[in-house]
Amino acid sequence: MSKKTVIHDVCDVVLKRKSDGKVIATAEAQTTSLSQSIQEDLLKGGIGNKTLYAINSDKAVSGTIKNAFFSLDWLAAQQGVKVEQGSVQVWENEILVVGSDGSVSLSQTPVEAITFENGEGESLVVEELSTKVTIPSNFAEPKAELRAYYKYDAEGEIVEIRSDKFSEAYEMEYHTLEYDPDTDKIHYDLYIQLDKIKPSGEAELNFEAGNAMTPEMKFTALSNNNNAVGRYVRVKRNADGSKGARPSNSTQETAVDLGGAS
């Protein structure tokens, strides 16, 4: 009979992209869930239309991972692309003070027309692409504050959102801890392995002042050619509390050895 334990931790998660072996891992998940459903059709007949048989099919495994930290790798997995290094034009939005000579200095070099806004809400568009811009006195006097909007070239990590790309296949493993209810010590490491999962292409990012943005990924598990979807694996800790591992000279235990069915 299998030992009863207590689980009160979230799972660490490791994903490995099948196409190139790219590994995405997190030890900062907030929630990790796994759901299994089946299609059950009841065969009925006879007087009273009683239930004669249950036809089970379409076992489906899916789950959700919510992470405490933001990572572009998670977004890339949902988009079906890779994180690339490159140059892109981004907007700058900064507050500047007009100098005594009637000019302002931008922090970046603009790549297109600059829009200035003064304290009255009036706008001024300047076509000159320079970091130092002279402001007309009838728009803003020296020492006045202006807000500047303009684009500049920046180097960074890019995740493309493409209409012709979708998430790729990954293998996935959940890992959490089982505690002995009598000693409160870690007794087992529990692993949930899914051989092939497909992250959902649906993504929702919620940004709220004062609250951490916690990205979420949903996925569906797929079966392989042997009808296997994955497995639950329980590995007992060593007496000193270290992770258990099979000694190199040990023999393979069977399902009967582990208390399971042969």
Number of C-alpha atoms within 10 A of each C-alpha: 6 7 7 9 15 14 14 9 14 18 23 20 21 17 22 19 18 15 9 7 11 12 14 16 15 16 14 14 19 17 15 19 13 15 10 10 11 11 12 13 11 13 12 13 11 8 6 7 9 11 11 11 12 12 10 11 11 9 13 15 19 18 16 17 22 16 21 17 14 13 13 13 17 19 23 20 25 23 24 20 19 16 16 12 11 10 12 13 14 14 12 16 13 13 14 18 17 20 16 11 11 17 20 22 15 18 12 15 16 22 16 15 15 20 16 22 18 17 12 9 10 10 15 15 12 15 13 14 14 16 12 14 17 14 20 12 11 6 16 20 18 16 15 15 17 23 16 20 17 21 18 15 14 13 11 12 14 16 18 15 14 10 7 7 13 19 19 20 21 24 20 22 19 19 18 17 22 22 18 16 13 8 8 11 13 20 25 23 17 18 19 18 17 22 20 22 27 21 23 19 17 13 12 9 10 9 10 8 6 6 8 12 15 18 20 21 20 20 20 18 23 20 16 11 6 6 8 12 18 20 12 11 13 16 16 17 17 13 9 7 12 11 14 15 10 9 7 6 6 7 8 8 8 11 10 9 10 11 10 10 8 8
